[in-house]
Amino acid sequence: MNAIRTSFFSAIIAISAISLQAQNGLDFDPSGTADYVQTTFAGVTGVADRTFEAWIYLSGTPSGNTAISDYGLNAVGSRNTFYVNSSLRLGFISGGTNANISSTSNAVPTNRWTHVAFVLKSGTGYLYVDGVQVGTGSLGTVNTPSGNGNLRIGQRVNGGNIPFDGIIDEYRMWNVARTASQLMADRNAEYCGIPTGLVAYYKFNEGQAGGSNTAITTAVDEVAGANGSLLNFALSGNNSNWVTGAALAPGLAVNNLTFNECAGFSFTVGTTVYDSTGMYSDTLIGAALYGCDSVVNLNLTVTQAIDTSVSNSSPSLTANQAGASYQWLDCNANYNPISGATGQSFTAAISGDFAVEITINNCVDTSGCQNLLISGFNLDESGIVKASLYPNPTNSTLHVEMAEDLEDADYIVLNASGQIMFQGSMKFGRSFSIDVSDLKPGLYTFKIKGQGFAFVKEY
């Protein structure tokens, strides 16, 4: 039986391959009991710099303000309402003097996907559409208290009602002020790794676009698990449901892996098995967490092949692999190690099936089982000997009583590893005693005329 090991790398791929629906979005229906996502994320608080960004799709001009997101307290300077209004202006409202800004009219187009962003930097606000600044102004009184309404996507905090009408995708919040060049450079692709400063990230890639998604009521936060609960959504059809999102480039997780392994072991990447030295590269579509494609670059070196063949010279076995560590095993006892049998060769005390585990350069492999039929010690084996050993267990003297008289009969005592502990002979008779007081406690075999009898030495 050869040893089998599953590589850790294969286990990693199996764990991370939870393919999700890449490039979905979430459609918000404001009619009736309006849809929104309630997250457990507290938002960026105080006067700290911050950035909100998302992809949105407006199928028509809103009849009034429509909230992309909000959090905080419904009080002067305390909320963070990111919205589009009926003039297609992009805006931010915190309430009060020097706490609100908006863009020029018609800054946000309809009937196409649009990237929108708000940035607060050192008390000044900036608004961006598709990476281009469309508004700015003083926000010196913005000061978001902690311990109030967590981030909502598609609706205002308690105290107002301006639900979003359209589709939202790829919502991100940062605790830094993103620059125009950063917004422009990163808006067209998902992230797989989490960049510095990104504190909340909802890709809205869950569900099946336009399908029956009534069991999928959570929007995953990729950063810290501040997931969002979908409230009031129908989750079926092309409205109030998971739908096709913005056409972004999927994020890409690159894994550069180097392994030195033993011959006989293999790595599985996707469905491909590698078991020889070489440089390999695979792209796993949607295999990393959150639906990102994963590129796996594998540098595999097979460092050691072990010769597991065994020479059988009954009652001895010899491993043909030299210069290794050895442990002989009893195949008939669930491959249990044989105590003390750690040499390259092994002599069995009794008949059975035996194998050897070989370790060399941190590689381990096991031979096939070898059968041994122990037939004696060059003694006369013309008859079958019957004997009684007592007391058994014993702690000092072992009495041997034969069923018939024997003449010039040699005997030996072996330990569990097959080593001869002592030997002697009986000139004539059918009974004698052996002093076993010097033996260590354990299981031993007494053999005479090829017949073996087990006894136990106690303390």
Backbone torsions as a table, in degrees:
resi	resn	phi	psi	omega
1	MET	NA	120.8	176.9
2	ASN	-84.0	144.4	178.5
3	ALA	-67.5	146.6	-179.3
4	ILE	-123.8	133.3	175.3
5	ARG	-133.7	132.7	174.6
6	THR	-89.1	126.8	-177.2
7	SER	-70.3	148.6	-179.6
8	PHE	-65.2	-34.1	179.8
9	PHE	-60.4	-43.0	178.9
10	SER	-59.5	-39.0	179.2
11	ALA	-63.7	-38.1	179.6
12	ILE	-62.1	-45.9	-179.6
13	ILE	-61.2	-41.6	-178.5
14	ALA	-63.2	-37.6	-178.4
15	ILE	-72.4	-40.5	-171.7
16	SER	-85.3	-13.2	-175.7
17	ALA	-82.4	78.1	-178.8
18	ILE	-115.3	54.8	-170.2
19	SER	-39.6	121.6	176.5
20	LEU	-109.0	173.1	-179.4
21	GLN	-83.1	100.4	-179.5
22	ALA	-68.4	148.3	174.2
23	GLN	66.3	34.5	168.1
24	ASN	-89.4	168.3	172.3
25	GLY	-140.3	-174.8	-178.3
26	LEU	-128.7	122.2	179.7
27	ASP	-89.4	128.2	-178.7
28	PHE	-106.8	125.9	178.3
29	ASP	-108.2	116.4	-176.3
30	PRO	-83.3	-8.9	-176.0
31	SER	-74.2	153.2	179.8
32	GLY	64.4	-132.7	174.3
33	THR	-83.3	104.8	-167.2
34	ALA	-63.9	146.3	177.6
35	ASP	-77.3	144.7	167.0
36	TYR	-162.1	165.9	178.3
37	VAL	-111.6	120.7	178.0
38	GLN	-102.2	113.5	-179.4
39	THR	-96.1	174.2	174.5
40	THR	-103.6	15.9	-178.8
41	PHE	-90.8	128.3	-175.2
42	ALA	-77.4	-15.5	-178.3
43	GLY	85.1	174.3	176.0
44	VAL	-85.8	126.3	-171.3
45	THR	-111.1	-179.8	-179.3
46	GLY	65.7	-144.9	179.6
47	VAL	-102.5	12.5	-174.1
48	ALA	-61.8	150.6	173.5
49	ASP	-60.8	152.3	-179.2
50	ARG	-160.5	160.7	176.1
51	THR	-140.9	132.5	170.4
52	PHE	-115.7	139.2	174.9
53	GLU	-149.9	153.5	179.6
54	ALA	-164.5	161.7	166.5
55	TRP	-98.2	132.4	179.3
56	ILE	-130.3	155.0	176.3
57	TYR	-132.8	114.6	176.6
58	LEU	-102.6	118.4	179.3
59	SER	-81.1	-8.9	177.3
60	GLY	-165.3	176.4	-180.0
61	THR	-77.2	129.2	179.4
62	PRO	-61.5	150.0	177.6
63	SER	-79.3	-14.8	177.6
64	GLY	-162.9	-160.2	176.2
65	ASN	-63.9	141.2	178.2
66	THR	-134.2	119.8	-169.3
67	ALA	-82.6	125.6	169.7
68	ILE	-76.8	-45.2	176.9
69	SER	-161.2	166.7	178.0
70	ASP	-165.0	155.6	170.0
71	TYR	-164.7	167.4	179.0
72	GLY	109.1	-146.0	-175.0
73	LEU	-122.0	139.2	179.2
74	ASN	-76.9	72.8	-179.9
75	ALA	-150.5	165.6	-175.7
76	VAL	-57.3	125.7	177.0
77	GLY	72.7	8.0	-167.8
78	SER	-114.9	-9.0	178.3
79	ARG	-111.9	172.1	-174.1
80	ASN	-134.9	66.9	-175.3
81	THR	-84.5	113.9	179.3
82	PHE	-104.6	120.1	-165.3
83	TYR	-148.9	170.6	167.0
84	VAL	-125.0	140.1	-178.2
85	ASN	-109.7	-174.9	-175.3
86	SER	-69.1	-12.1	174.4
87	SER	-97.4	12.1	-177.6
88	LEU	58.3	30.9	170.4
89	ARG	-83.6	142.3	170.5
90	LEU	-92.4	134.9	-175.8
91	GLY	-148.9	170.4	175.4
92	PHE	-135.9	131.8	178.1
93	ILE	-127.0	127.7	170.1
94	SER	-116.0	-21.3	176.0
95	GLY	100.3	128.4	178.0
96	GLY	99.9	-170.8	-177.8
97	THR	-77.5	140.5	-179.8
98	ASN	53.6	43.0	-178.9
99	ALA	-138.9	7.3	-176.5
100	ASN	-140.6	139.1	174.0
101	ILE	-141.4	158.5	173.9
102	SER	-149.4	164.9	-178.9
103	SER	-89.0	-176.4	170.8
104	THR	-70.7	163.3	178.7
105	SER	-63.5	151.2	176.1
106	ASN	59.0	26.3	178.6
107	ALA	-71.7	-29.3	-178.2
108	VAL	-102.8	115.8	-179.3
109	PRO	-75.2	162.0	175.6
110	THR	-107.5	164.5	174.5
111	ASN	61.1	28.4	169.9
112	ARG	-159.6	158.4	177.2
113	TRP	-71.4	135.4	-175.8
114	THR	-136.9	136.1	175.9
115	HIS	-92.7	127.0	-179.6
116	VAL	-125.1	149.3	-178.5
117	ALA	-150.8	148.6	171.6
118	PHE	-125.0	136.3	179.2
119	VAL	-129.7	130.8	170.7
120	LEU	-110.4	119.8	-178.7
121	LYS	-132.9	111.7	176.3
122	SER	50.4	44.2	175.0
123	GLY	84.9	4.1	176.7
124	THR	-118.1	136.9	-179.2
125	GLY	-103.5	149.3	179.2
126	TYR	-135.9	141.8	178.0
127	LEU	-121.2	138.9	-176.0
128	TYR	-132.6	140.4	170.8
129	VAL	-124.6	121.7	-177.0
130	ASP	51.9	39.2	176.3
131	GLY	82.1	-0.2	-178.7
132	VAL	-107.8	132.4	-179.5
133	GLN	-68.1	130.0	-178.7
134	VAL	-124.1	2.9	178.8
135	GLY	-176.2	152.9	177.1
136	THR	-156.6	162.0	178.6
137	GLY	175.2	169.3	-179.9
138	SER	-74.7	133.3	174.8
139	LEU	-129.7	44.9	-172.6
140	GLY	-68.1	-16.2	-178.9
141	THR	-102.7	5.9	177.3
142	VAL	-69.4	124.9	-179.6
143	ASN	-154.9	91.5	-172.8
144	THR	-79.4	117.2	179.4
145	PRO	-73.2	151.5	177.0
146	SER	-85.6	166.1	175.9
147	GLY	77.3	20.9	179.9
148	ASN	-118.9	-152.3	-171.4
149	GLY	-61.8	126.7	176.8
150	ASN	-70.2	166.1	-177.2
151	LEU	-54.8	128.5	169.6
152	ARG	-114.0	140.4	175.2
153	ILE	-114.1	122.5	-179.2
154	GLY	93.4	8.1	-179.1
155	GLN	-164.1	157.6	176.2
156	ARG	-76.8	165.9	171.4
157	VAL	-70.0	168.8	179.3
158	ASN	-53.8	136.7	-178.4
159	GLY	114.1	-6.4	178.3
160	GLY	-152.0	168.4	-178.0
161	ASN	-148.0	93.1	177.9
162	ILE	-134.9	68.8	-174.4
163	PRO	-64.7	152.1	-179.5
164	PHE	-77.3	144.6	177.6
165	ASP	-123.8	98.8	-177.7
166	GLY	148.6	-159.7	-177.0
167	ILE	-113.8	138.2	175.1
168	ILE	-120.2	139.0	178.4
169	ASP	-141.0	151.7	168.9
170	GLU	54.0	58.7	178.3
171	TYR	-83.8	129.2	-178.8
172	ARG	-131.2	141.7	170.8
173	MET	-127.9	138.3	-177.5
174	TRP	-122.9	152.6	173.4
175	ASN	-100.4	24.4	174.6
176	VAL	-133.4	161.2	175.7
177	ALA	-87.8	108.9	179.6
178	ARG	-75.4	144.0	179.3
179	THR	-85.7	164.5	178.3
180	ALA	-60.7	-39.7	-179.1
181	SER	-67.6	-36.2	177.0
182	GLN	-66.7	-43.4	178.7
183	LEU	-61.8	-43.0	-179.0
184	MET	-65.5	-42.2	-174.6
185	ALA	-71.0	-35.0	-170.4
186	ASP	-103.1	-2.1	-170.6
187	ARG	-72.8	-24.1	-171.8
188	ASN	-94.2	8.8	-178.9
189	ALA	-142.8	149.1	173.7
190	GLU	-76.1	160.5	170.7
191	TYR	-98.8	142.3	167.1
192	CYS	-102.7	-53.1	170.2
193	GLY	-76.8	162.3	-178.4
194	ILE	-100.7	113.6	179.8
195	PRO	-68.7	156.4	176.1
196	THR	-59.6	130.4	177.8
197	GLY	97.1	-16.0	177.9
198	LEU	-79.4	116.2	-172.4
199	VAL	-111.4	-14.4	174.4
200	ALA	-151.8	137.8	-172.5
201	TYR	-150.9	112.1	-179.6
202	TYR	-117.4	105.7	-178.7
203	LYS	-78.6	-20.9	-176.4
204	PHE	55.5	40.2	179.6
205	ASN	-95.3	6.5	-178.2
206	GLU	-75.4	169.2	174.2
207	GLY	73.5	-179.4	175.1
208	GLN	-115.2	124.0	-173.4
209	ALA	-54.1	118.6	177.1
210	GLY	74.4	3.9	-177.2
211	GLY	-91.7	-171.0	176.0
212	SER	-86.0	109.4	-173.6
213	ASN	-123.6	31.1	-173.3
214	THR	-63.8	-19.7	179.3
215	ALA	-90.7	-6.3	-175.1
216	ILE	-106.6	88.7	-172.0
217	THR	-114.3	19.6	-179.0
218	THR	-128.1	132.5	170.7
219	ALA	-98.7	123.0	-172.5
220	VAL	-80.9	133.0	168.7
221	ASP	-90.7	118.5	-175.0
222	GLU	-76.2	-13.4	-173.1
223	VAL	-89.6	-59.9	-172.0
224	ALA	-133.0	13.3	177.1
225	GLY	75.5	20.7	176.2
226	ALA	-82.0	66.1	-171.6
227	ASN	-64.8	159.6	-179.5
228	GLY	-110.9	140.8	176.1
229	SER	-93.9	130.4	177.9
230	LEU	-81.8	118.2	-177.1
231	LEU	-111.0	129.4	173.0
232	ASN	76.0	4.7	-179.3
233	PHE	-74.7	144.4	175.6
234	ALA	-75.5	-36.8	177.5
235	LEU	61.0	39.1	174.1
236	SER	-157.7	138.3	-179.0
237	GLY	85.4	-165.7	-172.5
238	ASN	-96.1	4.0	175.9
239	ASN	-129.7	152.0	178.1
240	SER	53.2	47.4	-171.4
241	ASN	-161.3	171.3	168.5
242	TRP	-68.8	128.2	-176.7
243	VAL	-135.9	179.0	177.1
244	THR	-64.6	132.0	-176.7
245	GLY	-98.1	-164.8	178.7
246	ALA	-66.1	146.6	-177.6
247	ALA	-81.7	76.9	-178.9
248	LEU	-98.5	157.7	173.0
249	ALA	-73.1	129.0	178.4
250	PRO	-60.8	147.5	175.6
251	GLY	-64.2	157.3	-176.2
252	LEU	-127.7	119.4	175.7
253	ALA	-100.5	121.1	-179.5
254	VAL	-105.0	124.0	-179.8
255	ASN	-116.2	111.5	176.2
256	ASN	-100.1	111.3	-171.6
257	LEU	-121.4	134.8	177.1
258	THR	-125.0	127.3	-179.4
259	PHE	-135.6	138.3	167.4
260	ASN	-107.5	118.4	-173.6
261	GLU	-130.9	172.7	-176.5
262	CYS	-96.3	148.1	176.3
263	ALA	-58.4	142.8	-178.9
264	GLY	97.1	-13.6	178.5
265	PHE	-105.1	155.8	-175.6
266	SER	-142.0	160.2	174.3
267	PHE	-116.5	139.7	177.6
268	THR	-112.9	120.0	177.0
269	VAL	-113.6	110.5	-172.6
270	GLY	66.2	-112.1	176.5
271	THR	-115.6	7.6	-177.5
272	THR	-100.3	132.4	-178.8
273	VAL	-104.8	130.8	178.1
274	TYR	-118.6	128.9	-178.5
275	ASP	-139.2	17.3	177.9
276	SER	-137.8	160.0	-178.0
277	THR	-59.6	134.9	177.9
278	GLY	167.4	171.9	174.1
279	MET	-105.1	126.1	-175.5
280	TYR	-130.4	150.3	177.6
281	SER	-141.1	132.6	178.6
282	ASP	-135.6	146.4	171.9
283	THR	-112.1	121.0	-179.8
284	LEU	-103.2	112.6	-174.7
285	ILE	-74.1	121.7	177.7
286	GLY	61.7	28.3	-172.8
287	ALA	-95.1	-25.7	178.7
288	ALA	-77.9	172.1	178.7
289	LEU	-57.5	143.3	173.2
290	TYR	70.4	23.2	172.6
291	GLY	80.7	6.8	178.3
292	CYS	-75.7	143.3	172.7
293	ASP	-68.4	149.3	-178.2
294	SER	-124.9	122.6	173.8
295	VAL	-97.0	123.7	-179.1
296	VAL	-112.3	115.1	174.2
297	ASN	-104.8	113.2	-173.5
298	LEU	-112.2	121.6	173.7
299	ASN	-106.6	101.1	-173.6
300	LEU	-110.0	126.8	174.9
301	THR	-120.3	121.5	175.3
302	VAL	-89.6	111.9	-167.2
303	THR	-96.2	-22.9	-171.9
304	GLN	-151.6	124.4	170.2
305	ALA	-103.9	133.2	-177.3
306	ILE	-106.9	130.3	174.3
307	ASP	-80.8	110.7	-177.4
308	THR	-98.7	12.5	178.1
309	SER	-75.5	152.5	-176.8
310	VAL	-132.6	135.6	174.2
311	SER	-90.2	130.7	-175.5
312	ASN	-109.1	109.2	174.2
313	SER	-125.4	75.4	-172.4
314	SER	-47.3	131.3	12.3
315	PRO	-93.7	20.3	-176.4
316	SER	-113.4	146.7	174.0
317	LEU	-121.8	144.2	179.5
318	THR	-133.0	126.8	174.9
319	ALA	-72.9	132.4	-177.8
320	ASN	-80.1	-15.8	176.0
321	GLN	-77.7	118.4	179.1
322	ALA	-91.9	162.4	172.6
323	GLY	68.3	31.9	-177.8
324	ALA	-125.3	179.9	169.8
325	SER	-101.1	144.9	-172.1
326	TYR	-130.3	145.6	170.0
327	GLN	-141.6	116.2	179.3
328	TRP	-81.8	144.5	-172.1
329	LEU	-125.6	148.4	175.2
330	ASP	-94.4	105.0	-176.4
331	CYS	-63.4	-29.3	-176.7
332	ASN	-84.4	-0.3	178.4
333	ALA	-125.8	47.5	176.9
334	ASN	60.1	34.2	178.2
335	TYR	59.6	33.0	176.8
336	ASN	-66.0	140.6	175.5
337	PRO	-62.9	141.4	175.9
338	ILE	-90.1	119.7	-175.1
339	SER	-55.9	128.6	176.3
340	GLY	80.8	-7.1	-177.1
341	ALA	-90.5	78.4	-174.2
342	THR	-124.8	15.0	176.9
343	GLY	-92.2	171.0	178.7
344	GLN	-65.3	-28.2	177.1
345	SER	-114.1	155.5	-178.2
346	PHE	-141.9	133.2	175.8
347	THR	-112.0	122.0	-176.8
348	ALA	-83.1	146.1	177.2
349	ALA	-87.5	-31.6	-177.1
350	ILE	-135.7	164.0	178.3
351	SER	-63.9	151.2	178.7
352	GLY	166.4	-169.9	177.9
353	ASP	-118.0	130.0	-171.8
354	PHE	-135.5	148.8	177.0
355	ALA	-136.4	169.0	178.5
356	VAL	-129.0	133.7	172.6
357	GLU	-93.7	125.5	-173.8
358	ILE	-114.2	130.0	178.5
359	THR	-121.7	128.1	177.5
360	ILE	-151.1	129.0	-179.7
361	ASN	51.4	44.6	178.4
362	ASN	68.0	7.8	174.5
363	CYS	-100.5	142.5	-177.0
364	VAL	-130.0	132.9	173.4
365	ASP	-148.2	162.5	-173.9
366	THR	-126.8	137.9	179.6
367	SER	-73.5	170.0	168.2
368	GLY	-73.8	164.3	-178.3
369	CYS	-77.8	139.4	177.5
370	GLN	-112.2	133.9	179.8
371	ASN	-93.5	131.9	177.6
372	LEU	-121.7	132.5	172.4
373	LEU	-113.7	105.9	-175.7
374	ILE	-82.9	122.4	-173.1
375	SER	-118.3	10.1	174.3
376	GLY	125.1	-164.0	-170.4
377	PHE	-136.6	48.9	-175.8
378	ASN	60.6	37.0	179.9
379	LEU	-106.1	168.5	175.9
380	ASP	-73.0	118.6	-177.4
381	GLU	-117.6	35.9	-175.8
382	SER	-71.7	-21.9	-179.3
383	GLY	-132.2	164.9	176.4
384	ILE	-90.8	126.7	-176.1
385	VAL	-95.1	134.6	172.3
386	LYS	-113.6	138.6	-176.7
387	ALA	-150.5	160.1	173.3
388	SER	-122.8	136.1	177.1
389	LEU	-116.3	128.4	-179.8
390	TYR	-154.6	155.8	-14.7
391	PRO	-66.8	151.6	-178.7
392	ASN	-142.9	102.3	14.8
393	PRO	-73.2	163.1	177.6
394	THR	-133.8	162.8	176.9
395	ASN	-126.1	-4.0	-179.8
396	SER	-148.2	-61.2	-175.1
397	THR	-117.5	133.3	177.2
398	LEU	-110.1	123.1	178.3
399	HIS	-95.8	134.6	-179.4
400	VAL	-118.8	126.0	178.7
401	GLU	-127.6	120.0	-177.5
402	MET	-89.6	158.6	179.0
403	ALA	-80.2	-12.1	179.8
404	GLU	-151.9	162.9	178.0
405	ASP	-69.7	138.2	175.8
406	LEU	-121.0	154.7	179.1
407	GLU	-130.0	130.2	179.2
408	ASP	50.6	52.2	-179.6
409	ALA	-99.1	118.1	176.8
410	ASP	-82.5	148.1	176.6
411	TYR	-138.4	159.2	175.8
412	ILE	-140.0	158.8	172.9
413	VAL	-121.5	126.8	-177.7
414	LEU	-119.5	148.2	174.2
415	ASN	-86.0	-177.6	-175.0
416	ALA	-66.7	-18.2	178.4
417	SER	-90.1	0.1	179.8
418	GLY	88.6	6.6	178.8
419	GLN	-79.7	138.2	177.3
420	ILE	-78.3	118.6	-178.5
421	MET	-85.7	-40.1	170.5
422	PHE	-165.0	167.2	-178.5
423	GLN	-146.4	161.2	-179.5
424	GLY	-165.4	-168.7	180.0
425	SER	-147.4	155.9	174.8
426	MET	-115.2	120.4	-176.9
427	LYS	-66.4	-47.8	178.9
428	PHE	-164.5	140.9	176.1
429	GLY	135.8	-169.3	-178.4
430	ARG	-131.8	-0.4	178.1
431	SER	-146.1	147.7	175.7
432	PHE	-163.8	172.8	-178.6
433	SER	-124.9	150.3	179.6
434	ILE	-126.0	133.5	176.1
435	ASP	-84.5	112.1	-179.4
436	VAL	-111.8	16.9	-175.4
437	SER	-62.5	-24.7	-178.7
438	ASP	-84.0	-8.5	179.1
439	LEU	-76.2	146.1	173.9
440	LYS	-73.7	153.4	177.4
441	PRO	-57.3	141.6	179.3
442	GLY	156.2	-172.5	-179.3
443	LEU	-95.9	130.7	-178.6
444	TYR	-131.1	161.8	176.7
445	THR	-121.6	127.7	173.3
446	PHE	-99.4	127.3	-177.7
447	LYS	-126.0	134.7	175.7
448	ILE	-145.0	130.6	-177.7
449	LYS	51.7	39.4	175.1
450	GLY	82.0	-7.3	-179.8
451	GLN	-96.7	138.3	-178.4
452	GLY	-110.9	141.0	179.4
453	PHE	-135.8	128.9	-176.4
454	ALA	-89.3	146.0	171.4
455	PHE	-147.3	161.4	-176.8
456	VAL	-116.0	131.3	174.2
457	LYS	-95.8	121.6	178.1
458	GLU	-91.6	173.6	172.3
459	TYR	-68.3	NA	NA
